[in-house]
Amino acid sequence: MAKLAGVVVIEYHFPVSSAAIIEEIKHLPPAEQAEVIRFAIQLAQTRPLAPAELTALAERLSRTTDPAEAEKLKSAIAGGFYGGSAHA
């Protein structure tokens, strides 16, 4: 671990588990935790969904009787297939 002008730089030379990353995030100052949260939300909104996630949305769409929810799910499926929009 190196320290440069108040910034801690951690170099990982081996695979790091998500649990280890989460533990590191827990020890960040609140402002940096907020930055991580913003990044995670942005990533979740722009990445294509996994097949299982798309299937779950399609199943919800097939069961809904609410037209507004149906439109939201259709949009989430399209965005989840191509990436780039929020998912339901």
Long-range contacts (C-beta under 8 A, 24 or more apart in sequence): 44-87, 45-85, 45-86, 45-87, 46-83, 46-84, 46-85, 47-83, 48-80, 48-81, 48-82, 48-83, 49-80, 49-81, 49-87, 53-80, 53-87, 54-80, 54-81, 57-87, 57-88, 60-88
